Amino acid sequence: MPLFKRFALYFAPEAGPLADFGAAWLGWDPVAGKACPHPDLPGLPRPADLLTETPRKYGLHATLKPPFALAEGRDQAGLRAAVEVLAASLPPVTLDGLQLSQIGGFLALTPLGNTDALSALAATLVAELDAFRAPLTEADRARRRPERLSPAQRAHLDRWGYPYVMEEFQFHITLTGNLPEAEARATAAALAPVLEPLLPRPFRITQIALFGEAADGRFHLLHRAKLTG
């Protein structure tokens, strides 16, 4: 049985205060591959472990190429090599910074400034590494509730295995699960003063991270590939 059942390409902050806080906030360090104690922040409407239950297994990250099972005949070593080669052809991306935002019912860090280069990076990863992705099963497709998607999102689901790619892509570093409006506001108020000094200005993406999903559903950082194009 393979060690990892799915793989993904993420942005994951390098070692430092933001990565440390994110591991503690979510309760999972994907670099060390271990659970972390949650911080006790004043003003939270519920304990942090309940607010972060949904995104915990991924670790602090933003999706660039969504999780996928390997296609027949492909392996982890080949994927890692392809990621390294592709990253070497792509330039780093610089944005103005990150900000705490509410997207629907969840909180996330979102980029400030023009995101065209960031969207192009994600689109390239999705397309150029698609040969490594196993086709969706009917059960996988059904779980995405295609009847609730727009025509463009359904087309992306069928072509790329995920609805929110290409022009539907929105870079975000998820911090919570879906929360009632009052809880989202209270959580944002508690997080804002802690996060503010940790958020980079400018925000530079200089590498992409290959993650693997273990049998228990937790994601682990496997490799960082530098953007040097």
C-alpha atoms as a printed R data frame, in Angstrom:
    type eleno elety resid chain resno       x      y       z
1   ATOM     1    CA   MET     A     1   0.000  0.000   0.000
2   ATOM     2    CA   PRO     A     2   1.463  3.443  -0.896
3   ATOM     3    CA   LEU     A     3   2.394  5.753   1.941
4   ATOM     4    CA   PHE     A     4   0.266  8.609   0.574
5   ATOM     5    CA   LYS     A     5  -3.121  8.254  -1.109
6   ATOM     6    CA   ARG     A     6  -3.280 11.723  -2.679
7   ATOM     7    CA   PHE     A     7  -0.910 14.552  -3.507
8   ATOM     8    CA   ALA     A     8  -1.321 18.310  -3.895
9   ATOM     9    CA   LEU     A     9   0.680 21.427  -4.701
10  ATOM    10    CA   TYR     A    10   0.313 24.101  -2.053
11  ATOM    11    CA   PHE     A    11   1.785 27.353  -0.916
12  ATOM    12    CA   ALA     A    12   2.971 26.762   2.638
13  ATOM    13    CA   PRO     A    13   4.843 29.485   4.541
14  ATOM    14    CA   GLU     A    14   8.479 28.793   5.219
15  ATOM    15    CA   ALA     A    15   9.744 28.314   8.773
16  ATOM    16    CA   GLY     A    16   9.072 31.410  10.836
17  ATOM    17    CA   PRO     A    17   6.479 33.142  13.022
18  ATOM    18    CA   LEU     A    18   3.550 32.793  10.591
19  ATOM    19    CA   ALA     A    19   4.181 29.077  10.032
20  ATOM    20    CA   ASP     A    20   4.583 28.533  13.775
21  ATOM    21    CA   PHE     A    21   1.353 30.326  14.578
22  ATOM    22    CA   GLY     A    22  -0.508 28.513  11.814
23  ATOM    23    CA   ALA     A    23   0.597 25.106  13.076
24  ATOM    24    CA   ALA     A    24  -0.531 25.970  16.591
25  ATOM    25    CA   TRP     A    25  -3.785 27.621  15.505
26  ATOM    26    CA   LEU     A    26  -4.834 24.667  13.343
27  ATOM    27    CA   GLY     A    27  -3.348 22.070  15.668
28  ATOM    28    CA   TRP     A    28  -1.340 20.303  12.955
29  ATOM    29    CA   ASP     A    29   2.237 20.839  11.787
30  ATOM    30    CA   PRO     A    30   2.568 19.313   8.283
31  ATOM    31    CA   VAL     A    31   6.338 19.798   8.261
32  ATOM    32    CA   ALA     A    32   6.972 17.898  11.484
33  ATOM    33    CA   GLY     A    33   3.999 15.622  10.891
34  ATOM    34    CA   LYS     A    34   2.605 16.040  14.385
35  ATOM    35    CA   ALA     A    35  -0.283 17.563  16.298
36  ATOM    36    CA   CYS     A    36   0.263 20.839  18.140
37  ATOM    37    CA   PRO     A    37  -1.432 22.383  21.182
38  ATOM    38    CA   HIS     A    38  -3.836 25.152  20.255
39  ATOM    39    CA   PRO     A    39  -3.230 28.717  21.502
40  ATOM    40    CA   ASP     A    40  -5.558 30.081  24.150
41  ATOM    41    CA   LEU     A    41  -6.640 33.347  22.555
42  ATOM    42    CA   PRO     A    42  -8.939 35.686  24.485
43  ATOM    43    CA   GLY     A    43 -12.224 36.545  22.822
44  ATOM    44    CA   LEU     A    44 -12.782 33.361  20.829
45  ATOM    45    CA   PRO     A    45 -16.447 32.307  20.683
46  ATOM    46    CA   ARG     A    46 -15.452 28.623  21.000
47  ATOM    47    CA   PRO     A    47 -12.204 26.750  21.673
48  ATOM    48    CA   ALA     A    48  -9.763 26.880  18.769
49  ATOM    49    CA   ASP     A    49  -9.903 23.118  18.209
50  ATOM    50    CA   LEU     A    50 -13.615 23.387  17.352
51  ATOM    51    CA   LEU     A    51 -13.184 26.433  15.101
52  ATOM    52    CA   THR     A    52 -10.407 24.776  13.110
53  ATOM    53    CA   GLU     A    53 -11.587 21.169  12.890
54  ATOM    54    CA   THR     A    54 -12.319 21.254   9.138
55  ATOM    55    CA   PRO     A    55  -9.019 22.730   7.839
56  ATOM    56    CA   ARG     A    56  -6.801 21.070  10.457
57  ATOM    57    CA   LYS     A    57  -5.747 18.032   8.432
58  ATOM    58    CA   TYR     A    58  -4.245 20.158   5.655
59  ATOM    59    CA   GLY     A    59  -2.017 22.356   7.801
60  ATOM    60    CA   LEU     A    60  -1.543 26.058   7.048
61  ATOM    61    CA   HIS     A    61  -1.609 26.284   3.271
62  ATOM    62    CA   ALA     A    62  -3.160 27.713   0.139
63  ATOM    63    CA   THR     A    63  -4.090 25.312  -2.651
64  ATOM    64    CA   LEU     A    64  -2.384 25.763  -6.026
65  ATOM    65    CA   LYS     A    65  -3.101 22.337  -7.537
66  ATOM    66    CA   PRO     A    66  -5.887 20.525  -5.636
67  ATOM    67    CA   PRO     A    67  -5.405 17.037  -4.126
68  ATOM    68    CA   PHE     A    68  -5.357 14.175  -6.619
69  ATOM    69    CA   ALA     A    69  -4.659 10.449  -6.693
70  ATOM    70    CA   LEU     A    70  -1.788  9.364  -8.917
71  ATOM    71    CA   ALA     A    71  -2.596  8.094 -12.383
72  ATOM    72    CA   GLU     A    72  -1.744  4.512 -13.255
73  ATOM    73    CA   GLY     A    73   1.946  4.160 -14.027
74  ATOM    74    CA   ARG     A    74   2.905  7.304 -12.098
75  ATOM    75    CA   ASP     A    75   4.727  7.395  -8.764
76  ATOM    76    CA   GLN     A    76   5.764  9.845  -6.072
77  ATOM    77    CA   ALA     A    77   9.369 10.069  -7.235
78  ATOM    78    CA   GLY     A    78   8.310 10.947 -10.761
79  ATOM    79    CA   LEU     A    79   5.872 13.566  -9.509
80  ATOM    80    CA   ARG     A    80   8.512 15.156  -7.307
81  ATOM    81    CA   ALA     A    81  10.965 15.302 -10.206
82  ATOM    82    CA   ALA     A    82   8.363 16.873 -12.495
83  ATOM    83    CA   VAL     A    83   7.481 19.462  -9.862
84  ATOM    84    CA   GLU     A    84  11.154 20.367  -9.483
85  ATOM    85    CA   VAL     A    85  11.634 20.800 -13.230
86  ATOM    86    CA   LEU     A    86   8.443 22.836 -13.631
87  ATOM    87    CA   ALA     A    87   9.226 25.079 -10.653
88  ATOM    88    CA   ALA     A    88  12.635 25.876 -12.125
89  ATOM    89    CA   SER     A    89  10.883 27.292 -15.212
90  ATOM    90    CA   LEU     A    90   8.477 29.526 -13.289
91  ATOM    91    CA   PRO     A    91   9.263 32.914 -11.706
92  ATOM    92    CA   PRO     A    92   8.526 33.863  -8.099
93  ATOM    93    CA   VAL     A    93   5.371 35.872  -7.482
94  ATOM    94    CA   THR     A    94   5.268 39.086  -5.455
95  ATOM    95    CA   LEU     A    95   2.079 40.601  -4.043
96  ATOM    96    CA   ASP     A    96   1.503 43.582  -1.789
97  ATOM    97    CA   GLY     A    97   0.753 41.495   1.295
98  ATOM    98    CA   LEU     A    98  -1.761 39.277   3.056
99  ATOM    99    CA   GLN     A    99  -4.918 40.278   4.913
100 ATOM   100    CA   LEU     A   100  -7.420 38.535   7.173
101 ATOM   101    CA   SER     A   101 -10.694 38.079   5.262
102 ATOM   102    CA   GLN     A   102 -14.052 36.378   5.578
103 ATOM   103    CA   ILE     A   103 -15.024 34.236   2.575
104 ATOM   104    CA   GLY     A   104 -18.588 33.088   2.970
105 ATOM   105    CA   GLY     A   105 -18.671 31.535   6.425
106 ATOM   106    CA   PHE     A   106 -14.949 30.899   6.940
107 ATOM   107    CA   LEU     A   107 -11.902 33.019   7.704
108 ATOM   108    CA   ALA     A   108  -8.785 33.024   5.563
109 ATOM   109    CA   LEU     A   109  -5.718 35.015   4.652
110 ATOM   110    CA   THR     A   110  -6.098 36.512   1.174
111 ATOM   111    CA   PRO     A   111  -3.622 38.421  -1.008
112 ATOM   112    CA   LEU     A   112  -3.428 42.167  -1.471
113 ATOM   113    CA   GLY     A   113  -2.617 43.619  -4.869
114 ATOM   114    CA   ASN     A   114  -2.815 42.323  -8.416
115 ATOM   115    CA   THR     A   115  -3.182 38.522  -8.426
116 ATOM   116    CA   ASP     A   116  -2.799 37.856 -12.165
117 ATOM   117    CA   ALA     A   117   0.676 36.318 -11.808
118 ATOM   118    CA   LEU     A   118  -0.506 34.195  -8.894
119 ATOM   119    CA   SER     A   119  -3.491 32.913 -10.870
120 ATOM   120    CA   ALA     A   120  -1.197 32.134 -13.812
121 ATOM   121    CA   LEU     A   121   1.114 30.146 -11.509
122 ATOM   122    CA   ALA     A   122  -1.772 28.045 -10.218
123 ATOM   123    CA   ALA     A   123  -3.179 27.482 -13.723
124 ATOM   124    CA   THR     A   124   0.215 26.315 -14.968
125 ATOM   125    CA   LEU     A   125   0.587 23.821 -12.134
126 ATOM   126    CA   VAL     A   126  -2.916 22.462 -12.723
127 ATOM   127    CA   ALA     A   127  -2.393 22.021 -16.454
128 ATOM   128    CA   GLU     A   128   1.258 20.971 -16.685
129 ATOM   129    CA   LEU     A   129   1.021 18.308 -13.974
130 ATOM   130    CA   ASP     A   130  -2.362 16.956 -15.035
131 ATOM   131    CA   ALA     A   131  -0.806 13.825 -16.532
132 ATOM   132    CA   PHE     A   132  -0.043 12.691 -12.972
133 ATOM   133    CA   ARG     A   133  -3.713 12.926 -11.907
134 ATOM   134    CA   ALA     A   134  -5.929  9.854 -11.938
135 ATOM   135    CA   PRO     A   135  -9.372 10.474 -13.461
136 ATOM   136    CA   LEU     A   136 -12.181 11.194 -11.038
137 ATOM   137    CA   THR     A   137 -14.362  8.269 -10.130
138 ATOM   138    CA   GLU     A   138 -18.118  8.706 -10.359
139 ATOM   139    CA   ALA     A   139 -18.256  8.760  -6.560
140 ATOM   140    CA   ASP     A   140 -15.613 11.512  -6.445
141 ATOM   141    CA   ARG     A   141 -17.565 13.563  -8.960
142 ATOM   142    CA   ALA     A   142 -20.839 13.081  -7.092
143 ATOM   143    CA   ARG     A   143 -19.247 14.294  -3.851
144 ATOM   144    CA   ARG     A   144 -18.575 17.620  -5.550
145 ATOM   145    CA   ARG     A   145 -22.344 18.106  -6.039
146 ATOM   146    CA   PRO     A   146 -22.039 19.103  -9.712
147 ATOM   147    CA   GLU     A   147 -25.728 20.087  -9.798
148 ATOM   148    CA   ARG     A   148 -24.823 23.010  -7.538
149 ATOM   149    CA   LEU     A   149 -21.921 24.198  -9.676
150 ATOM   150    CA   SER     A   150 -21.963 26.735 -12.481
151 ATOM   151    CA   PRO     A   151 -21.480 25.449 -16.046
152 ATOM   152    CA   ALA     A   152 -17.859 26.657 -15.996
153 ATOM   153    CA   GLN     A   153 -17.204 24.944 -12.671
154 ATOM   154    CA   ARG     A   154 -18.718 21.678 -13.915
155 ATOM   155    CA   ALA     A   155 -16.511 21.882 -16.998
156 ATOM   156    CA   HIS     A   156 -13.430 22.335 -14.816
157 ATOM   157    CA   LEU     A   157 -14.492 19.448 -12.610
158 ATOM   158    CA   ASP     A   158 -14.719 17.168 -15.624
159 ATOM   159    CA   ARG     A   159 -11.522 18.442 -17.292
160 ATOM   160    CA   TRP     A   160  -9.241 19.078 -14.324
161 ATOM   161    CA   GLY     A   161 -10.845 17.110 -11.482
162 ATOM   162    CA   TYR     A   162 -11.768 20.183  -9.429
163 ATOM   163    CA   PRO     A   163 -14.267 23.010 -10.027
164 ATOM   164    CA   TYR     A   164 -12.349 25.971  -8.601
165 ATOM   165    CA   VAL     A   165  -9.382 26.231 -10.945
166 ATOM   166    CA   MET     A   166  -8.353 28.475 -13.845
167 ATOM   167    CA   GLU     A   167 -10.606 31.576 -13.860
168 ATOM   168    CA   GLU     A   168 -12.519 30.177 -10.839
169 ATOM   169    CA   PHE     A   169  -9.322 30.069  -8.733
170 ATOM   170    CA   GLN     A   170  -9.134 32.201  -5.599
171 ATOM   171    CA   PHE     A   171  -5.958 32.043  -3.514
172 ATOM   172    CA   HIS     A   172  -6.705 31.748   0.215
173 ATOM   173    CA   ILE     A   173  -5.025 30.346   3.317
174 ATOM   174    CA   THR     A   174  -7.886 28.801   5.275
175 ATOM   175    CA   LEU     A   175  -8.029 29.469   9.012
176 ATOM   176    CA   THR     A   176 -11.439 28.114  10.103
177 ATOM   177    CA   GLY     A   177 -14.333 25.958   9.059
178 ATOM   178    CA   ASN     A   178 -17.708 27.479   8.195
179 ATOM   179    CA   LEU     A   179 -18.944 29.530  11.140
180 ATOM   180    CA   PRO     A   180 -22.159 31.359  11.978
181 ATOM   181    CA   GLU     A   181 -21.822 35.049  11.204
182 ATOM   182    CA   ALA     A   182 -21.481 36.149  14.833
183 ATOM   183    CA   GLU     A   183 -18.797 33.536  15.510
184 ATOM   184    CA   ALA     A   184 -16.897 34.510  12.366
185 ATOM   185    CA   ARG     A   185 -16.844 38.165  13.455
186 ATOM   186    CA   ALA     A   186 -15.747 37.301  16.996
187 ATOM   187    CA   THR     A   187 -13.025 34.958  15.757
188 ATOM   188    CA   ALA     A   188 -11.734 37.574  13.320
189 ATOM   189    CA   ALA     A   189 -11.596 40.148  16.104
190 ATOM   190    CA   ALA     A   190  -9.610 37.744  18.294
191 ATOM   191    CA   LEU     A   191  -7.215 36.752  15.494
192 ATOM   192    CA   ALA     A   192  -6.576 40.169  13.975
193 ATOM   193    CA   PRO     A   193  -4.195 41.621  16.593
194 ATOM   194    CA   VAL     A   194  -2.226 38.373  16.778
195 ATOM   195    CA   LEU     A   195  -1.916 37.961  13.015
196 ATOM   196    CA   GLU     A   196  -1.211 41.570  12.065
197 ATOM   197    CA   PRO     A   197   2.505 41.577  12.990
198 ATOM   198    CA   LEU     A   198   2.982 38.157  11.342
199 ATOM   199    CA   LEU     A   199   1.594 39.018   7.903
200 ATOM   200    CA   PRO     A   200   4.260 39.748   5.263
201 ATOM   201    CA   ARG     A   201   4.427 43.075   3.410
202 ATOM   202    CA   PRO     A   202   5.197 42.404   0.592
203 ATOM   203    CA   PHE     A   203   4.114 38.776   0.241
204 ATOM   204    CA   ARG     A   204   6.475 36.726  -1.937
205 ATOM   205    CA   ILE     A   205   5.907 33.186  -3.172
206 ATOM   206    CA   THR     A   206   9.352 31.817  -3.968
207 ATOM   207    CA   GLN     A   207   8.616 28.097  -3.849
208 ATOM   208    CA   ILE     A   208   5.834 25.560  -4.144
209 ATOM   209    CA   ALA     A   209   5.235 22.715  -1.713
210 ATOM   210    CA   LEU     A   210   4.414 19.134  -2.597
211 ATOM   211    CA   PHE     A   211   2.101 17.636   0.026
212 ATOM   212    CA   GLY     A   212   0.940 14.060   0.523
213 ATOM   213    CA   GLU     A   213  -2.216 12.825   2.232
214 ATOM   214    CA   ALA     A   214  -1.571  9.918   4.587
215 ATOM   215    CA   ALA     A   215  -4.024  7.095   5.257
216 ATOM   216    CA   ASP     A   216  -5.468  8.989   8.245
217 ATOM   217    CA   GLY     A   217  -6.320 12.012   6.054
218 ATOM   218    CA   ARG     A   218  -3.586 14.269   7.441
219 ATOM   219    CA   PHE     A   219  -1.389 16.081   4.926
220 ATOM   220    CA   HIS     A   220   2.410 16.144   5.187
221 ATOM   221    CA   LEU     A   221   4.915 18.404   3.479
222 ATOM   222    CA   LEU     A   222   7.103 16.199   1.267
223 ATOM   223    CA   HIS     A   223   9.215 18.631  -0.739
224 ATOM   224    CA   ARG     A   224   9.710 22.319  -1.486
225 ATOM   225    CA   ALA     A   225  10.625 23.305  -5.047
226 ATOM   226    CA   LYS     A   226  12.057 26.785  -5.666
227 ATOM   227    CA   LEU     A   227  10.578 29.050  -8.319
228 ATOM   228    CA   THR     A   228  13.673 30.128 -10.231
229 ATOM   229    CA   GLY     A   229  12.439 30.828 -13.761
